[in-house]
Amino acid sequence: MTLFPDKNHLSPGQLKIADFIERHPEDMLFMTEREIADRIGTSVATVSRFWRAIGSDNAKSFKIKLREHADATPALKLEKTMSGLNAASLPAKMLEQSIHHLEQTAAHIRPEALERTAELIASARRLYIHAPGPSLALGELMAYRLNRFGLSVRLTAGSGHELLESLAHLQAEDAIFAFSFTRMLPETEVILDCSRRIGAASVLVTDREELTYGVSAREAFCVSRGEVGEFHSMMAPLLLVEQLILGIGLRDQERMLGKLDTLAELRDRYADKLPRGRA
């Protein structure tokens, strides 16, 4: 889906800007006019004139429209992704995309950052997980696995003022783990500010590399999920979550495995009263 359906009136320089924005819309959201001009080899004046040529007052007003376009509907994102697929090509294409996301993510994640994060989660009095929207499944998996290790884990409300109900209990000895995909959510800003003021450790997981810079999070990870306007994969975020779960388990194997042994004993003891079922 093109951002500029009518380009007939644009000059060659303006066409170059339009092409760059269509190919890199997420990058453009966080770039200044000078950075755009330097990136594509044109002048700042040309970039400044471009906004009125496409019907916007300035760069700021266009970025607002672009954000609305990027967040339009899940159906549009899925339609764009599916348009290049068919039943025969789907398995190979999905595998290719998954490998690409994993390689991109691996290039950004440092093993020492994973170790530090595993340590701060394992040593926290309580871990709060903020997993809004599509990241909820990741948060629930993380909470489920870490609860098995005997850690105290709470999922926060996904959005709105109900989030404050959890933050009101946050202490300096706690840690909070937040997913913030596509953009810096207002809830994420509140979480990072609150944890900073209290002194609690915070971890940010995003798919926007620039959001990992200059934030107050103790640790920040960038994972690859796909281009703006397309169906977003959770393959790389899932790998990160599983790496952290295993990393936490490795820090105190005897105690962690002891918790799982206790669970196994309880299952055996009460198997006739609480059968596991077929799932």
C-alpha positions as CSV (number, residue, x, y, z in Angstrom):
1,M,0.0,0.0,0.0
2,T,1.7,3.2,-1.2
3,L,1.9,6.3,0.9
4,F,1.9,8.6,-2.2
5,P,-0.6,7.3,-4.8
6,D,-0.2,10.5,-7.0
7,K,3.4,11.4,-7.7
8,N,2.9,13.1,-11.1
9,H,3.4,16.6,-9.7
10,L,6.5,15.8,-7.7
11,S,10.0,17.0,-8.9
12,P,12.8,14.5,-9.3
13,G,14.2,15.5,-5.9
14,Q,10.9,15.1,-4.3
15,L,10.3,11.7,-5.9
16,K,13.6,10.6,-4.4
17,I,12.3,11.7,-0.9
18,A,9.0,9.9,-1.5
19,D,10.7,6.7,-2.5
20,F,13.0,6.8,0.6
21,I,10.0,7.3,2.9
22,E,8.0,4.4,1.3
23,R,11.0,2.1,1.6
24,H,12.0,3.2,5.1
25,P,8.9,4.7,6.9
26,E,10.0,3.6,10.4
27,D,13.4,5.2,9.9
28,M,11.8,8.4,8.7
29,L,9.7,8.8,11.8
30,F,12.8,9.4,13.9
31,M,14.9,11.4,11.5
32,T,15.3,15.2,11.2
33,E,15.2,17.0,7.9
34,R,19.0,17.3,7.9
35,E,19.3,13.5,8.5
36,I,16.9,12.7,5.6
37,A,18.7,15.1,3.3
38,D,22.1,13.6,4.2
39,R,20.8,10.0,3.8
40,I,19.5,10.5,0.2
41,G,21.9,13.2,-1.0
42,T,19.7,16.2,-1.3
43,S,19.3,19.6,0.4
44,V,17.4,20.5,3.5
45,A,15.5,23.0,1.5
46,T,14.3,20.3,-0.8
47,V,13.1,18.2,2.1
48,S,11.4,21.2,3.7
49,R,9.5,22.0,0.5
50,F,8.5,18.3,0.1
51,W,5.9,18.3,2.9
52,R,3.7,21.0,1.3
53,A,4.0,19.3,-2.1
54,I,2.4,16.2,-0.6
55,G,-0.3,18.2,1.3
56,S,1.3,18.4,4.8
57,D,2.1,21.6,6.7
58,N,5.5,20.3,7.8
59,A,7.5,17.2,8.8
60,K,5.8,16.9,12.2
61,S,2.3,16.8,10.7
62,F,3.4,14.3,8.1
63,K,4.9,12.0,10.8
64,I,1.6,12.1,12.6
65,K,-0.2,10.9,9.5
66,L,2.5,8.3,8.9
67,R,2.1,6.8,12.4
68,E,-1.7,6.6,11.8
69,H,-1.0,4.8,8.5
70,A,1.5,2.4,10.1
71,D,-1.0,1.5,12.8
72,A,-4.0,1.5,10.4
73,T,-5.4,-2.0,10.9
74,P,-4.1,-5.6,11.4
75,A,-6.0,-6.6,8.3
76,L,-4.0,-4.3,6.1
77,K,-0.7,-5.5,7.5
78,L,-1.7,-9.2,6.9
79,E,-3.0,-8.4,3.4
80,K,0.4,-6.9,2.5
81,T,2.3,-9.9,3.8
82,M,-0.1,-12.4,2.2
83,S,-0.1,-10.7,-1.2
84,G,3.4,-12.1,-2.0
85,L,2.6,-15.6,-0.8
86,N,0.7,-18.7,-2.0
87,A,0.1,-22.1,-0.5
88,A,3.2,-23.6,-2.2
89,S,5.6,-20.9,-1.3
90,L,4.4,-20.3,2.3
91,P,6.6,-22.9,4.2
92,A,9.8,-21.8,2.5
93,K,9.0,-18.1,2.6
94,M,8.2,-18.2,6.3
95,L,11.3,-20.2,7.1
96,E,13.4,-17.7,5.1
97,Q,11.8,-14.7,6.9
98,S,12.2,-16.4,10.3
99,I,15.9,-17.0,9.7
100,H,16.3,-13.4,8.6
101,H,14.6,-12.1,11.8
102,L,16.8,-14.4,14.0
103,E,20.0,-13.3,12.2
104,Q,19.1,-9.6,12.6
105,T,18.3,-10.1,16.2
106,A,21.5,-12.0,16.9
107,A,23.5,-9.1,15.5
108,H,22.0,-6.8,18.1
109,I,22.0,-9.0,21.2
110,R,25.1,-9.3,23.3
111,P,25.7,-12.4,25.4
112,E,26.8,-10.3,28.4
113,A,23.6,-8.3,28.3
114,L,21.6,-11.6,28.4
115,E,23.7,-12.7,31.4
116,R,23.1,-9.4,33.3
117,T,19.4,-9.5,32.6
118,A,19.1,-13.1,33.8
119,E,20.9,-12.1,37.0
120,L,18.8,-9.1,37.7
121,I,15.6,-11.1,37.1
122,A,16.7,-14.0,39.2
123,S,17.8,-11.8,42.1
124,A,14.7,-9.5,42.1
125,R,12.2,-9.7,44.9
126,R,9.4,-9.7,42.3
127,L,9.3,-9.5,38.6
128,Y,6.6,-7.4,36.9
129,I,6.0,-8.1,33.2
130,H,4.3,-5.5,30.9
131,A,3.2,-7.3,27.8
132,P,0.6,-5.3,25.9
133,G,-1.3,-6.4,22.8
134,P,0.3,-9.2,20.7
135,S,3.2,-9.5,23.2
136,L,0.8,-10.8,25.9
137,A,1.5,-14.4,24.9
138,L,5.2,-13.8,25.4
139,G,4.6,-12.3,28.8
140,E,2.3,-15.2,29.9
141,L,4.9,-17.8,28.7
142,M,7.6,-16.0,30.6
143,A,5.5,-15.8,33.8
144,Y,4.5,-19.4,33.5
145,R,8.1,-20.7,33.2
146,L,9.6,-18.4,35.8
147,N,6.9,-19.2,38.3
148,R,7.9,-22.8,37.9
149,F,11.4,-21.8,39.1
150,G,9.9,-20.4,42.2
151,L,10.2,-16.7,41.2
152,S,7.5,-14.2,42.1
153,V,6.1,-12.9,38.8
154,R,3.2,-10.6,38.1
155,L,1.7,-9.5,34.8
156,T,0.7,-5.8,34.8
157,A,-2.3,-4.4,33.0
158,G,-1.7,-3.9,29.3
159,S,-2.7,-0.3,29.1
160,G,-4.4,2.7,30.7
161,H,-4.5,3.8,34.3
162,E,-4.9,0.2,35.6
163,L,-1.2,-0.1,35.0
164,L,-0.7,2.2,37.9
165,E,-2.2,-0.5,40.2
166,S,0.8,-2.6,39.7
167,L,3.3,0.2,39.7
168,A,2.0,1.4,43.1
169,H,3.6,-1.8,44.5
170,L,6.9,-1.6,42.7
171,Q,9.9,-1.5,45.1
172,A,13.6,-0.9,44.6
173,E,14.3,-4.6,45.0
174,D,12.0,-5.5,42.1
175,A,12.5,-5.7,38.4
176,I,10.1,-4.8,35.6
177,F,10.3,-6.3,32.1
178,A,8.5,-4.3,29.3
179,F,7.7,-5.1,25.7
180,S,7.2,-2.0,23.5
181,F,6.9,-2.8,19.8
182,T,6.5,-0.4,16.9
183,R,7.0,2.8,19.0
184,M,7.6,4.0,22.5
185,L,4.2,3.5,24.2
186,P,3.0,6.0,26.8
187,E,2.7,3.1,29.2
188,T,6.4,2.2,28.6
189,E,7.4,5.8,29.3
190,V,5.5,5.7,32.6
191,I,7.1,2.3,33.5
192,L,10.6,3.5,32.8
193,D,10.1,6.8,34.7
194,C,8.5,5.1,37.6
195,S,11.2,2.4,37.9
196,R,13.9,5.0,37.6
197,R,12.5,7.1,40.4
198,I,12.1,4.1,42.7
199,G,15.4,2.5,41.8
200,A,14.0,-0.7,40.4
201,A,15.8,-2.4,37.6
202,S,14.0,-2.3,34.2
203,V,14.4,-4.2,31.0
204,L,13.0,-3.0,27.6
205,V,12.4,-5.2,24.6
206,T,11.5,-3.4,21.3
207,D,11.7,-3.8,17.6
208,R,13.0,-0.3,17.1
209,E,16.8,0.0,17.5
210,E,16.7,3.7,18.1
211,L,14.4,3.2,21.1
212,T,17.2,1.3,22.9
213,Y,19.4,4.5,23.0
214,G,19.1,7.0,25.7
215,V,16.4,5.2,27.7
216,S,16.6,4.8,31.5
217,A,16.2,1.0,31.2
218,R,18.9,-1.0,32.9
219,E,19.0,-3.3,29.8
220,A,17.4,-2.8,26.4
221,F,17.1,-5.4,23.6
222,C,16.2,-4.9,19.9
223,V,14.5,-7.8,18.1
224,S,13.6,-8.1,14.5
225,R,9.9,-8.6,13.7
226,G,9.5,-7.3,10.1
227,E,8.9,-4.0,8.2
228,V,6.3,-1.5,9.1
229,G,2.9,-2.2,7.5
230,E,3.6,-5.9,7.3
231,F,2.5,-8.9,9.4
232,H,4.9,-8.9,12.4
233,S,6.6,-12.1,13.4
234,M,7.1,-13.1,17.1
235,M,9.8,-15.6,16.3
236,A,12.8,-13.5,17.4
237,P,11.1,-12.1,20.6
238,L,10.2,-15.6,21.5
239,L,13.8,-16.7,21.1
240,L,14.9,-13.9,23.4
241,V,12.4,-14.9,26.1
242,E,13.4,-18.5,26.0
243,Q,17.1,-17.6,26.1
244,L,16.4,-15.6,29.3
245,I,14.4,-18.3,30.8
246,L,17.2,-20.9,30.3
247,G,19.8,-18.3,31.4
248,I,17.9,-17.8,34.7
249,G,17.7,-21.6,35.1
250,L,21.4,-22.0,34.6
251,R,22.3,-19.5,37.3
252,D,21.1,-21.7,40.2
253,Q,20.5,-25.1,38.6
254,E,20.2,-27.1,41.8
255,R,17.5,-24.8,43.3
256,M,15.6,-24.4,40.0
257,L,15.6,-28.2,39.3
258,G,14.6,-28.8,42.9
259,K,11.4,-26.7,42.3
260,L,10.6,-28.8,39.3
261,D,11.2,-32.0,41.3
262,T,8.7,-30.7,43.8
263,L,6.2,-30.1,41.1
264,A,6.7,-33.7,39.8
265,E,6.2,-35.1,43.3
266,L,3.0,-33.2,43.7
267,R,1.7,-34.5,40.4
268,D,2.4,-38.1,41.4
269,R,0.9,-37.7,44.8
270,Y,-2.4,-36.1,43.6
271,A,-2.6,-37.8,40.1
272,D,-5.9,-39.5,41.0
273,K,-7.5,-36.3,42.2
274,L,-6.0,-33.8,39.7
275,P,-5.2,-35.7,36.5
276,R,-3.2,-33.8,33.9
277,G,-5.5,-34.7,31.1
278,R,-4.6,-35.0,27.4
279,A,-3.2,-31.5,26.8
